[in-house]
Each structure stands twice: as C-alpha cells, then as structure tokens.
Amino acid sequence: MAENTGAGPDMSDHATEVFVAHRNLLFTVAYEMLGSAADAEDVLQETWLRWAGVDAAQVRDERAYLVRITTRQALNRLRTMKRRRESYVGPWLPEPLLTSPDVAEDAELAESMSMALLLVLETLAPTERAVFVLREVFDVGYDEIAEAVGKSPAAVRQIAHRARKHVDARRPRAAVAPGQARAALESFRRALETGDPQGLLDVLAPDVVLVSDGGGIKQAAPRPVVGAEKIARFIVGGIAKHGLEFTAEPAEVNGGPALVVRVDGEVDGVMAVRVEGDRVAGLYYVRNPAKLSRIVAALR
C-alpha cells in the first residue's frame, strides 16, 4: 500500500473520520483477542499510526483494512502476552469491562465478551483465537481473515473448524434471560452482603466455580474453588476474618451480570457472575488493581 507522504487536510480528516467510525469494532476485536482493555487500547494506537500513514484513496475496503491492521497488531501482542502469563501469579482472569445494556441484548456479542468464554479462548493458540473471533463473533469472510492472519483461505477454514470444535466442547451452557440473571444476582448480592451461609447455598449451583485473580498483589485463592459449600465457607470466612464494611452493587460487566465489591467504601474488585437456570454457576472475581483502573475511573 502506498505511503501517504503528502496528504492534505481533507485526506487527514477523512482518515480520522473512518478510524473513529470503526473504533468500537476495532477495540472489541482487539479486546476479545487479548482479554485486556489496556492492551487493546495500545493496539488501537498502533493501528492508528499505521492507518494515518496510508493513502486512503488506494484502500478499497476501509473496514477490512483496519480490521486487518488491528488483527496483526493484536496477534503480535498476544504472542508476547502468552509468554508473560506463564509466570502470572495465581489464576488469570480477563480485565473486566463495564458494558451498556445494549451489549447484553445482543446475545452473541454478550457471550463472546463474557469472562467464561474469554477464559475458553485463552486455551486457543494465537492464530486460532484470531480466526475464531473474526469468524464466529464478527462474521468476517474467510478470504478477509486469510489476509489478516497471513494464511490461505483453505487453511483458515480448517483453523476455524478446529477452533470452533475446541470452543464448543468447553463453552458454558446457554445463557439465561436477563431478568432471570438479575434475580439470581440480587439473591446472591443479599447473601453476600449479609454473610448468610444458607442464602449463599440457596443461590449457588452445586458445582459452582469461583476463580479469583489478585495478580500477586491482592490476596486471592491460588486455584479455583469448586462447590457451593466450599465457596460459601470461603466467602463467609473471608468476610468474618477481616471484619470490614463490605458492600456490593450490581453492574453490567462484559455483557452480563456482575457486582462491584467495595471494602470500607473503596473498590476492592469486580465479580462477574454466570447464571444457569436460577442459580449462580460461575463467579469470576478480579482483584488485581492493574485490571481495575478503567472501572474505578468510570465509577468516580
């Protein structure tokens, strides 16, 4: 692609307008590939720098071109992050994102952003993850994906099939209606704030899983806690042990129900909640301060 070495103001304004128009899409692509909003923002900055140097008049499909740049930059970063996460202290969870109700109404997008599915995507190789996100979430064509990941369309079809099979075998069961999820969240919130063991047992599914991420900075369970009774004891014991003022307020995080947990008035963490039927089946508690800065800033 030709470099734009002498573009005038009109061309520069057009490049900016195109980038802004597609920014939300590009951010979501990068975030779903990386599980980190901070890294996704860095990828967008790199994408903009490359886009600003392109002669837009030579670009046939601006959206496809921007998605291609974003995917390549995200893939480069993902390979580096994979190595970094091997030395991560304790369980790793994606950086939580506050989302608007319209995200939750788009069932496919909400599921693709959920903590549960992002954790499944972590088990894919970088190229498999890129292909899955572009094909399954954004319905990008095989030819376009092939250009983005540097593979042939035939190879991309095989990768997509393999990734889909891998994810389908591990993805959580279908999400419930928003009203049902809110009711379960409220029951869980009340039991959590009051430290009511029976209330927790009533709302937690028997095989519920709690994953907590302190990043070696905040205390967290060193491995997932499984089972309603174990989790109820873990939660109630933790509240009683520290004797702090503990509150939880409902929020929409990663397209699903969540609680913003405060201790002595300060944000301690964000707990995404996965609901199956009328019970809580998954709890994903992010305490690592490095992953909470966006949410803390938004709540001020």
Disulfide bonds with the S-S distance in Angstrom:
none
